[in-house]
Amino acid sequence: MRLSEARRDLYRRLAREQGYKSRAAFKLIEADERYDIIRPGYKVIDFGAAPGGWTQVAAELAGPGGLVVALDISTIRLKEKNVVTLKLDVHDPSVVEKIGKAIGGKADVILSDLAPSVTGVWELDQTKQIDLTLRVLDLAASLLKEDGAVFCKLFEAERSQEVRDEFKRRFRSVRVVKPAASRNASSELYYYCEGLKPAAPQQG
Ligand SMILES: C[S@@+](CC[C@H](N)C(=O)[O-])C[C@H]1O[C@@H](n2cnc3c(N)ncnc32)[C@H](O)[C@@H]1O
């Protein structure tokens, strides 16, 4: 068994033992231990949330005074009281309105673990994942509080520089995170972008 497979198995077993829906939960736990991303009382949006590991972690950290709105094209089945689920595509034009209504204002933190179903054609998968992340950045302009933060996945590819430039343009601080729970061989990285800058005034 390769080391990356052994690690995957270990996190899968840990997730089962601790009642998390996915081993991905440990990526958020690790990043939060390092950067204190979600605090009690926070309003959190979780894009690409199914089956729900990150949502469970976010709901624990935000606590009963907080709220997590979890969105995915797939159904998310969770029992946590401070979670609202939406079965919706991030590209759907009603996303801002529906999340805004569910969250009642703006979010303190946006999470995104969005990834397309893999076709096997790497260039196509990369492009789709990068487009999903750029969509999250656009949604953040409407749904995130000024000074709020985004923690998101980004596939490493030629076009990822384009996204990193956008992170830097929109946030005061951008850090790259490679959680141990993230597969060894995979080219996914996570970015923690803090301090959403105020929107630039419209020209003209
Ligand atoms: C890696 S999984 C997320 C795992 C999740 N963070 C967890 O902890 O369980 C990526 C998710 O992105 C979702 N997704 C992909 N494209 C989407 C889209 N256009 N709109 C909403 N969700 C999408 C997939 O359905 C999938 O559930």
The ligand as a MOL file (V3000), in Angstrom:
LIG
                    3D

  0  0  0     0  0            999 V3000
M  V30 BEGIN CTAB
M  V30 COUNTS 27 29 0 0 0
M  V30 BEGIN ATOM
M  V30 1 C -14.8150 17.2440 -2.2870 0
M  V30 2 S -16.5530 17.2960 -2.2350 0 CHG=1
M  V30 3 C -16.8540 18.1910 -0.7440 0
M  V30 4 C -16.6350 17.4230 0.5400 0
M  V30 5 C -17.1280 18.1840 1.7430 0
M  V30 6 N -16.3120 19.3690 2.0170 0
M  V30 7 C -17.1320 17.3440 2.9900 0
M  V30 8 O -16.4160 17.6870 3.9630 0
M  V30 9 O -17.8810 16.3730 3.0570 0 CHG=-1
M  V30 10 C -16.9230 18.4750 -3.4800 0
M  V30 11 C -18.4010 18.8140 -3.6420 0
M  V30 12 O -18.5640 19.8610 -4.6020 0
M  V30 13 C -19.8870 19.6950 -5.1390 0
M  V30 14 N -20.0740 20.4930 -6.3650 0
M  V30 15 C -19.4140 20.3560 -7.5420 0
M  V30 16 N -19.8850 21.2470 -8.4480 0
M  V30 17 C -20.8550 21.9700 -7.8060 0
M  V30 18 C -21.6870 23.0450 -8.2110 0
M  V30 19 N -21.6380 23.5440 -9.4510 0
M  V30 20 N -22.5550 23.5840 -7.3070 0
M  V30 21 C -22.6200 23.0710 -6.0400 0
M  V30 22 N -21.8550 22.0380 -5.6110 0
M  V30 23 C -20.9810 21.4970 -6.4810 0
M  V30 24 C -19.9540 18.2020 -5.3850 0
M  V30 25 O -21.3070 17.7920 -5.5270 0
M  V30 26 C -19.2460 17.6500 -4.1530 0
M  V30 27 O -20.1740 17.2650 -3.1620 0
M  V30 END ATOM
M  V30 BEGIN BOND
M  V30 1 1 1 2
M  V30 2 1 2 3
M  V30 3 1 2 10
M  V30 4 1 3 4
M  V30 5 1 4 5
M  V30 6 1 5 6
M  V30 7 1 5 7
M  V30 8 2 7 8
M  V30 9 1 7 9
M  V30 10 1 10 11
M  V30 11 1 11 12
M  V30 12 1 11 26
M  V30 13 1 12 13
M  V30 14 1 13 14
M  V30 15 1 13 24
M  V30 16 1 14 15
M  V30 17 1 14 23
M  V30 18 2 15 16
M  V30 19 1 16 17
M  V30 20 1 17 18
M  V30 21 2 17 23
M  V30 22 1 18 19
M  V30 23 2 18 20
M  V30 24 1 20 21
M  V30 25 2 21 22
M  V30 26 1 22 23
M  V30 27 1 24 25
M  V30 28 1 24 26
M  V30 29 1 26 27
M  V30 END BOND
M  V30 END CTAB
M  END
